[in-house]
Amino acid sequence: MKSVISTVVTAADAAGRFPSSSDLESVQGSLQRAAARMEAAEKLAEGIDKVTKEAGDACFKKYPYLKESGEAGDSQTKIDKCYRDLGHYLRLINYCLVVGGTGPLDEWGIAGQREVYRSLNLPTAPYVAALEFTRDRGCAPRDMSAQALVEYKGYLDYVINSLS
């Protein structure tokens, strides 16, 4: 799984060298932000069901046509799958917070997502809207500290950009 540490070690090993000063600074920066990432991961895990529901509700509020016949959310099963997918992205964000890198999202969430959505004729804009709502709803100190929120929102932005 890709993290700052594994990326630095892999790059140095591939070049047949020890990690450089800038490599070590990257690792040190990641370690300094670890407490904030762990806080964000803990808070997200505690509220995952609520966050997922709010994101899905915001999606269907912004795009009510999705529940019309022939659309992506025209049955309860399809609606449930939308919520499931949002929960999946949030869980992967939680994993990214724990490892300190985008590896979980890259390996399990983003690779091939556009092709899958395109082949199933599923629009990505509603997922983007749901994740943007989640990002914009986050508030320090109500939800987590300011630094934890920065870490959390960074991974939300990463997913949003991948879907855009």
N, C-alpha and C positions, 0 to 999 in steps of 0.2 A: 504494500500500500504506500502510495506516494505521500510524503510529508517533507517539510523543510529539511529535516535531518537526513532522511533517506535520499533525498535529491542531492544534497551536498556530498554525501558519502559516495553515491553512485557516480556523480560527475568526477570527483577526485579520483576514484578508482579507475574509471574509464580512461582518464588522462595519465594514469600511472604516477600520481603525485599525492602529497598530503593535502588536506583542505587548506585553501589560502586564507589570508586574513579576512577578506570580504566574505568568504564562505562561513568562517567562524562567527563573523558579525551577524550574518543572517540567522545562524543557529541561535546565537545569544539573544537576538531580538525575539525570536520565536519562543524561547524559554522564558523571557521576561513577560511575554503576553500570556503565558500558560495559565496563570491564575484567573485571568479575565475569561479566557476560553473555557476553563472548567466551570466557572460560575455560569456562563451563558449556557453551557451544555446541561448543567444541572437544572437551571430554570426552565429551559426548553423541555427537558424530559418530564419535569413536574407538570407542565401545562400543555403537553403535546395534544391531547384530545381537544382542549378548548381552542388552542391556536389553529388546529386543523379545521375545526368546525367554523370558526370565525372566517378563516380564509375561504373556505368553500361557500359559505353564505354570502360573502362579499362578491365572489365570482358570479354566483347565480343572480345576485341583485343587480350587478352591472350588466350582465348578459342574460336577461330573462328569456330571450328567444331560445336559449339552449334547451329549455324544457318542452319546446314545441315538438310536435310529431316530426320525425325524420331528422331531428337534431341530435347532438352528442349526449344530451341529458334527457332524452324523451321517455325514460323509464326509471324506476327507482333503482334498478340494478346498475344502470349507467351513471346515475347520480352518485351512488355509493362508490363506484369505481373512481369517480373524480375525487371524492374525499379521500379514498385510499391512496391515490397517486400523490395528492398534496401531502398526506401523512408520510408517504415514502420519501419525498423530497426533504421534508423537515427532519426525518430520522437520519437521512444521509448528511444533512447539515450538522446534526448533533455529532455524528461520527467525525466529521471534518473538524469540529471544534475540539474534540478529544485528541485527534492525531496532529492537529496544527497544520493541516494542508488539505488540498482539494482532492486528494486521491479517492476517497469514497465516492464523491460526486462524479469524478471523471470516469472511474471504473464501473460504477453500478447505476449511475443516474443519467449521465449525459451522453455517453457513447451510444450513438444510434437513435437517440430520442426523437430527433426531427424526422428521421426516416420512418420510425414506428408511427408517430402521430400522423405523418403524411399518408402512409399506407392505410391507416385506419380512418382517414378523413376526419381527424380530430384537430380542432383549432388550438393553437398554442396561446393565443392572446388571453383566453380566460385564465389559464394557469399563471401567466405573467401578471394579470390583474390581481389574482388571489395572493401571489407572493409579494407584489408591491404593497398591497393592503397590509400584509403581515409586517413587512419592513417598516412602513410608515406608521403603523400602530404602535410599534415598540417605543417605550418611553423610559428614560432614566429619571429618577431612581425607582419609579413605580414597578417596573418589570425586572430590572437588573441595573448594575452600575453602568456608568457612562462608557467605560472601557470595554466591559463585557458586551454592551449593546453594539459598539463599533465592530467587534469581532463577529458577532451574530449577523449584523447587517451586511458585512462584507461577503459572507457566504450566500446570503439571500441574493445580493447583487450578482454574484457569480452565476447562480442558477437562472436568474432573470435574464441576464445577458446571453446565456446559452440557449434560452428558449425564444429570444427575440430575433 
